[in-house]
């Protein structure tokens, strides 16, 4: 099953409504779905700037839009399972970036610097909290305050547990 979303965008003054797969980037959508080939993909990591477009008047790297957290797909199932287990627990406080980094640290991704993955998990947490019956999320409290339980991380090779 493919996760698709119907979106509406305005590009160069023209309105477009289309259904896109969640895994695709803004650059993919512009080039392949809408035929705007002026957006180029260079490094696909947001370093070279070839994919820069204006989003609501501000420059953005189209290859990194929507967090572009996962690239080759090899590690995707593991990250999705970790994120789902972590975000599936009831909470009324937005998780911190440090908490999310701790959760995803048990998986290895050779393509990313993990920032996009962390941002995607945080954005999903925010979206879920905003639509929860208890209302929008509160920001995390001071360090040391108890929070929701996290899934256990598997032991890393060479540690006491492995």
LOKEDREN-109496 format. One line per 2 residues: number of its first residue (from 1); their letters; for each residue y, x, z of N, C-alpha, C. Coordinates in pm, 1 decimal. Each point is the difference from the previous one (the first is absolute). Layout:
<keses>
NUM = A = Y,X,Z,Y,X,Z,Y,X,Z ~ ...
</keses>
This chain:
<keses>
1 = XX = -116.9,84.0,0.0,116.9,-84.0,0.0,124.1,89.2,0.0 ~ 95.6,-33.3,-87.1,122.1,77.1,-12.3,112.3,-70.8,74.4
3 = XX = 77.0,77.6,76.5,113.5,-53.8,74.1,120.5,-3.4,-92.9 ~ 40.6,-120.0,-42.8,111.3,-16.1,-93.3,111.9,-80.2,63.8
5 = XX = 120.4,25.6,-47.9,118.1,-70.0,48.9,85.7,-40.7,-118.8 ~ 52.7,-119.9,3.7,95.4,-43.6,-100.8,137.6,40.7,49.2
7 = XX = 72.4,71.3,-85.6,132.1,49.1,37.4,102.4,-40.9,-104.8 ~ 126.7,3.1,40.6,109.5,-24.9,-92.9,95.3,117.1,13.8
9 = XX = 32.0,62.3,-112.5,90.6,113.9,-0.9,104.1,-18.0,-109.7 ~ 113.4,65.4,20.0,102.4,3.8,-103.8,13.9,144.6,-42.7
11 = XX = -21.0,24.1,-128.0,10.2,135.0,-54.7,100.4,-4.2,-114.1 ~ 102.0,82.0,10.1,104.7,5.9,-102.3,55.1,-139.0,-31.7
13 = XX = 17.5,-81.7,104.1,57.2,-132.2,-14.8,-96.2,-109.5,-42.2 ~ -123.8,33.2,-30.5,-100.4,-100.1,-41.4,-92.9,-31.1,114.9
15 = XX = -23.7,-130.1,24.2,-93.8,-44.9,104.0,-141.7,3.7,-54.7 ~ -93.8,46.2,83.0,-142.4,4.6,-36.4,-80.7,-54.5,117.0
17 = XX = -101.4,-80.6,-29.4,-95.8,-44.6,101.0,-136.3,45.4,-48.9 ~ -72.3,70.8,84.4,-131.2,48.7,-39.7,-90.0,15.3,120.9
19 = XX = -128.3,8.7,-24.8,-99.2,21.9,104.6,-47.6,143.5,-11.6 ~ 8.1,73.3,110.9,-37.1,141.5,0.0,-97.8,28.2,112.0
21 = XX = -83.1,102.2,-20.8,-90.8,44.9,104.6,80.0,73.3,106.6 ~ -35.6,-21.7,126.0,72.4,60.0,111.9,-4.3,152.3,-3.4
23 = XX = -102.7,57.2,-56.6,-15.9,145.7,1.0,91.4,71.1,-99.9 ~ 59.5,-74.2,-92.0,81.1,61.8,-104.6,141.2,28.8,49.3
25 = XX = 61.8,100.2,-61.8,135.4,38.6,38.1,102.4,-73.3,-85.7 ~ 124.3,10.2,41.9,110.0,-54.4,-78.4,2.3,65.1,-138.2
27 = XX = -23.1,129.5,-6.3,-1.2,70.2,-128.6,-108.2,-56.7,-91.3 ~ -119.4,-25.9,53.4,-107.5,-59.6,-80.3,43.3,-134.5,-56.0
29 = XX = 58.2,-83.4,85.4,42.5,-133.1,-41.1,107.7,8.0,-107.7 ~ 99.5,85.8,20.3,107.6,12.0,-98.3,-51.5,47.4,-135.1
31 = XX = -83.3,102.4,0.4,-48.1,57.4,-125.6,-107.0,-85.2,-67.0 ~ -103.3,-36.3,75.7,-116.9,-61.3,-61.9,8.6,-151.6,-13.3
33 = XX = 59.9,-65.9,99.5,6.3,-145.9,-5.3,122.7,-50.0,-74.8 ~ 113.2,69.5,15.6,123.5,-46.6,-60.5,43.8,81.6,-121.5
35 = XX = -63.4,114.7,-22.8,31.6,79.7,-118.0,128.3,81.4,9.5 ~ 52.4,19.3,120.5,119.0,82.5,18.7,-44.0,145.9,13.9
37 = XX = -14.9,66.4,-113.1,-56.7,135.0,-0.8,104.1,108.2,31.8 ~ 121.8,-39.3,30.4,100.6,97.3,41.7,-27.7,56.2,137.9
39 = XX = -79.8,-70.8,79.5,-42.1,52.0,129.9,-116.5,93.9,-24.8 ~ 17.2,124.9,36.0,-104.4,100.1,-27.2,-71.2,39.0,128.6
41 = XX = -125.0,34.9,-11.9,-77.4,52.4,111.7,-21.0,148.2,-24.3 ~ 43.6,79.4,96.1,-19.2,144.0,-10.4,-109.6,43.3,94.5
43 = XX = 38.6,24.6,123.4,-93.4,53.3,99.3,-80.3,-108.5,71.5 ~ 46.7,-125.2,0.0,-60.3,-113.5,69.6,-6.6,18.8,151.5
45 = XX = 82.6,89.8,52.5,8.0,22.8,144.5,142.8,-14.1,51.4 ~ 93.7,-37.2,-87.4,138.0,-19.9,40.7,81.4,126.3,10.8
47 = XX = -49.6,110.2,-52.7,69.0,127.5,14.3,93.0,27.5,-117.3 ~ -44.1,-29.3,-122.9,74.9,42.4,-118.3,117.4,-90.9,-33.8
49 = XX = -3.6,-127.0,39.5,110.4,-91.0,-25.9,-1.4,-66.6,-136.3 ~ -99.3,28.2,-83.6,-5.7,-58.3,-134.2,-9.5,-151.9,2.0
51 = XX = -51.5,-56.7,106.2,-22.3,-144.4,8.7,113.2,-74.7,69.4 ~ 111.9,65.5,27.7,107.9,-62.6,75.6,56.5,-121.2,-73.1
53 = XX = 9.3,-111.6,71.2,58.5,-124.3,-50.1,95.3,-52.2,107.0 ~ 81.5,-98.2,-34.7,87.4,-63.0,98.7,-65.5,-126.8,51.3
55 = XX = -12.7,-11.0,131.6,-53.4,-119.3,64.9,112.5,-54.4,86.9 ~ 47.4,-117.7,-34.0,114.9,-59.6,69.3,117.5,96.7,5.3
57 = XX = 19.6,74.3,-109.3,113.6,90.4,-12.1,-18.4,138.3,58.2 ~ -111.8,24.5,66.3,-24.2,131.3,61.4,-113.9,71.8,-72.7
59 = XX = 11.0,132.6,-18.6,-108.3,71.9,-67.1,-128.0,-0.8,83.6 ~ -112.5,-18.2,-68.4,-131.5,0.8,65.3,-99.1,62.9,-95.3
61 = XX = -97.2,68.0,54.5,-105.4,60.3,-81.6,-103.9,-107.9,-29.7 ~ -12.6,-38.9,-125.9,-88.5,-110.0,-38.6,-146.9,32.4,24.5
63 = XX = -37.2,126.7,-0.1,-140.5,33.8,24.6,-36.0,-15.4,146.7 ~ 100.8,-7.1,87.9,-26.4,-11.8,142.4,30.0,-138.8,54.2
65 = XX = 56.1,-87.0,-80.9,33.5,-133.8,47.2,-125.0,-71.0,45.9 ~ 17.6,-89.5,94.3,-113.1,-66.0,66.4,-86.4,103.0,69.4
67 = XX = 62.5,104.9,46.1,-58.7,103.0,84.9,-93.2,94.9,-74.1 ~ -61.1,-42.3,-107.4,-92.4,83.1,-78.1,-87.0,83.2,93.9
69 = XX = -54.2,-68.1,99.8,-74.8,67.3,104.5,-130.6,59.6,-46.0 ~ -64.6,-61.0,-96.5,-131.8,45.7,-41.9,2.9,31.1,-148.5
71 = XX = -60.9,111.3,-38.6,11.9,42.5,-138.5,-132.1,-2.0,-74.9 ~ -89.3,92.0,26.1,-121.0,8.8,-83.0,-100.9,-108.9,32.2
73 = XX = 4.5,-55.0,121.3,-88.6,-109.2,37.4,-123.3,40.6,78.3 ~ -30.2,126.7,8.4,-120.9,43.9,67.6,1.6,-36.6,148.7
75 = XX = 111.8,19.7,66.0,9.6,-25.2,143.7,46.7,-141.5,33.8 ~ 35.7,-77.6,-100.7,59.7,-132.3,21.6,-82.1,-90.2,91.0
77 = XX = -131.4,-17.0,-21.7,-74.4,-91.2,87.4,7.5,37.6,147.6 ~ -7.9,126.9,30.8,6.0,44.4,138.9,134.5,-30.5,63.2
79 = XX = 109.1,27.0,-72.9,132.8,-28.9,53.6,21.2,-149.9,15.8 ~ -47.6,-77.7,-94.7,15.8,-145.4,10.9,-76.1,-54.8,119.9
81 = XX = -119.6,51.0,25.4,-77.7,-47.5,115.1,68.1,38.8,131.2 ~ 51.4,123.3,8.7,72.0,41.8,120.9,123.3,-86.4,22.6
83 = XX = 77.5,-20.0,-106.3,122.9,-78.8,13.2,-31.4,-143.6,39.0 ~ -101.1,-58.5,-63.4,-35.3,-138.3,31.3,-46.2,-13.1,145.2
85 = XX = -82.7,91.8,46.1,-46.9,-5.6,139.1,117.3,14.1,97.1 ~ 89.9,92.6,-29.1,114.4,24.0,87.1,96.5,-118.7,-0.7
87 = XX = 33.0,-48.5,-119.2,96.8,-108.9,-11.5,-61.3,-136.6,29.3 ~ -131.5,-7.7,1.2,-65.9,-126.6,26.8,0.9,-40.5,145.9
89 = XX = 35.3,91.0,88.2,7.0,-31.6,142.8,130.5,-71.7,30.3 ~ -5.4,-101.5,86.7,122.5,-74.2,32.2,105.4,92.8,60.6
91 = XX = 124.2,-17.5,-44.1,109.9,80.9,52.8,129.9,-75.3,-20.8 ~ 96.0,27.9,86.1,131.9,-58.1,-19.0,107.1,108.1,-3.1
93 = XX = -43.4,125.2,-9.1,90.9,114.0,-7.7,-37.1,81.4,-123.3 ~ 100.4,39.6,-74.4,-22.9,81.5,-118.8,-58.0,135.5,40.2
95 = XX = -105.4,45.9,-67.2,-54.4,132.4,34.2,98.1,110.0,-40.8 ~ -7.9,110.3,69.0,87.4,112.8,-34.5,-65.1,81.0,-111.9
97 = XX = 81.7,81.1,-64.8,-52.3,88.3,-104.0,-102.3,96.3,60.3 ~ 23.7,47.2,120.1,-93.3,92.6,66.4,-135.3,-66.8,24.1
99 = XX = 0.7,-126.8,40.8,-126.8,-71.2,21.5,-77.2,-14.2,-130.1 ~ 70.2,-33.1,-106.6,-66.5,-14.8,-129.6,-53.9,134.7,-46.8
101 = XX = 76.8,105.8,18.1,-47.9,133.6,-39.4,-127.4,36.6,76.2 ~ -7.0,-37.1,126.4,-119.9,28.2,78.4,-120.7,-75.2,-56.7
103 = XX = 21.0,-122.6,-39.4,-109.3,-80.5,-56.6,-49.8,59.3,-131.6 ~ 91.2,35.2,-90.7,-42.3,47.7,-131.5,-43.3,146.5,0.7
105 = XX = 22.7,69.8,110.6,-34.4,142.7,6.6,-149.7,26.4,-11.7 ~ -81.2,-101.2,21.3,-144.9,22.5,-7.1,-53.3,-1.8,-142.5
107 = XX = 83.4,-34.2,-96.7,-42.2,-1.0,-140.5,69.8,111.6,-75.3 ~ -66.1,52.4,-100.1,54.5,108.4,-80.8,42.9,-53.3,-135.4
109 = XX = 122.9,31.8,-39.8,49.9,-31.7,-133.0,51.2,130.2,-59.2 ~ -49.4,35.5,-115.9,41.4,125.1,-63.0,119.4,-18.5,-92.7
111 = XX = 36.1,-124.9,-29.9,106.4,-26.4,-97.4,137.5,-17.0,60.9 ~ 8.5,-54.6,120.5,130.8,-35.9,56.1,32.9,84.8,121.0
113 = XX = 122.0,-10.9,43.7,42.6,62.2,124.6,-6.6,-99.4,113.9 ~ -70.3,-109.7,-18.3,-20.6,-107.1,97.7,124.6,-84.3,25.7
115 = XX = 118.8,45.3,-36.0,120.8,-76.6,30.0,-5.1,-137.1,-66.2 ~ -40.8,-6.5,-125.4,-8.8,-128.3,-69.2,-101.7,-93.0,64.4
117 = XX = -109.3,55.9,48.7,-102.5,-80.2,67.2,57.0,-55.8,129.8 ~ 66.6,85.2,77.3,60.7,-43.3,126.6,104.5,-107.9,-26.4
119 = XX = 83.8,19.8,-100.8,103.3,-98.8,-33.4,-62.2,-132.5,-42.7 ~ -108.0,5.5,-76.1,-66.3,-122.9,-44.2,-59.6,-76.3,117.3
121 = XX = -62.3,70.4,93.5,-57.6,-65.9,117.9,111.4,-59.0,85.4 ~ 109.1,73.7,17.5,112.7,-49.5,78.6,63.0,-122.6,-66.7
123 = XX = 15.9,3.0,-130.9,57.0,-115.4,-71.7,-90.9,-121.7,13.9 ~ -130.8,21.5,-5.2,-94.5,-110.8,16.1,7.7,-55.7,141.4
125 = XX = 9.8,87.6,98.7,13.0,-44.9,139.2,126.6,-83.8,17.3 ~ 110.2,46.1,-57.7,126.4,-74.1,10.1,-11.4,-136.9,-66.5
127 = XX = -61.1,-3.7,-117.5,-14.3,-126.7,-71.9,-87.6,-97.7,77.6 ~ -108.3,50.2,57.7,-88.3,-87.5,77.6,69.7,-51.9,124.7
129 = XX = 74.6,85.9,66.9,71.0,-42.8,120.6,110.2,-100.7,-32.7 ~ 66.3,18.9,-112.6,108.6,-90.2,-38.6,-51.3,-140.4,-29.6
131 = XX = -125.1,-10.2,-42.0,-56.3,-131.6,-33.2,-94.1,-52.4,107.1 ~ -10.7,71.7,111.5,-89.1,-44.7,107.6,62.8,-116.6,74.7
133 = XX = -82.2,-83.8,64.7,53.2,-114.2,74.2,96.5,39.0,111.0 ~ -14.1,122.2,54.4,87.6,42.7,109.5,134.8,50.5,-49.5
135 = XX = 19.6,5.4,-132.6,129.2,38.8,-55.3,7.9,147.4,-31.7 ~ 120.8,47.9,-35.0,17.9,139.8,-37.9,-34.6,95.2,113.1
137 = XX = -34.1,120.8,-39.9,-45.0,102.4,95.1,114.0,54.7,82.9 ~ -35.5,41.4,120.9,90.8,80.2,81.3,-31.8,145.2,-31.4
139 = XX = 98.3,85.1,18.7,-25.3,141.6,-22.0,-80.7,55.5,115.6 ~ -73.5,110.1,-22.6,-82.3,56.6,106.9,83.1,36.5,122.2
141 = XX = -61.4,-12.1,116.1,65.3,33.9,126.0,-1.0,149.1,23.5 ~ 43.3,42.9,117.5,3.6,142.1,32.1,-139.6,61.7,-1.3
143 = XX = -4.2,129.8,-20.1,-128.3,70.9,-1.1,-72.5,-23.5,130.9 ~ -130.4,-12.2,-10.0,-80.8,-18.4,118.7,-27.2,-145.6,30.6
145 = XX = 70.5,-90.8,-67.6,-25.2,-141.4,21.7,-131.8,-36.1,-66.2 ~ -77.9,-83.6,66.0,-128.0,-34.9,-58.5,21.2,-86.4,-121.8
147 = XX = -83.6,19.0,-100.0,9.6,-75.3,-124.2,-137.4,-47.9,-40.8 ~ -10.6,-56.2,-117.3,-127.7,-49.9,-46.5,-100.0,113.3,-20.2
149 = XX = -125.8,-31.3,18.9,-104.8,100.5,-17.4,-11.7,38.8,-146.4 ~ -37.6,122.8,-25.6,-20.2,48.2,-136.3,-148.7,23.7,-21.5
151 = XX = -43.1,-8.2,-126.4,-140.3,30.7,-26.0,-28.2,145.5,34.7 ~ -118.7,25.9,46.6,-37.7,136.2,36.2,-2.7,86.8,-123.6
153 = XX = 51.2,121.5,13.1,-3.1,93.1,-111.8,-131.7,75.3,3.3 ~ -62.7,17.6,-115.2,-121.3,81.0,-3.5,33.0,144.9,36.2
155 = XX = -94.0,67.3,61.8,20.6,140.4,35.8,11.7,83.5,-126.0 ~ 86.3,97.7,3.9,15.4,90.5,-114.6,-103.0,110.4,10.7
157 = XX = -47.7,48.4,-116.4,-94.8,111.7,3.9,58.6,117.7,75.9 ~ -78.8,59.7,83.0,42.6,115.9,76.7,61.1,-35.5,134.1
159 = XX = 20.9,-129.2,26.2,54.4,-40.6,129.6,-116.3,-25.3,94.0 ~ 30.6,-30.3,124.0,-107.0,-23.0,99.6,-92.1,-115.1,-39.3
161 = XX = 54.2,-95.0,-76.3,-80.7,-115.4,-37.4,-82.1,19.5,-124.1 ~ 10.6,113.1,-70.8,-70.2,10.9,-128.1,-59.7,128.2,-14.8
</keses>
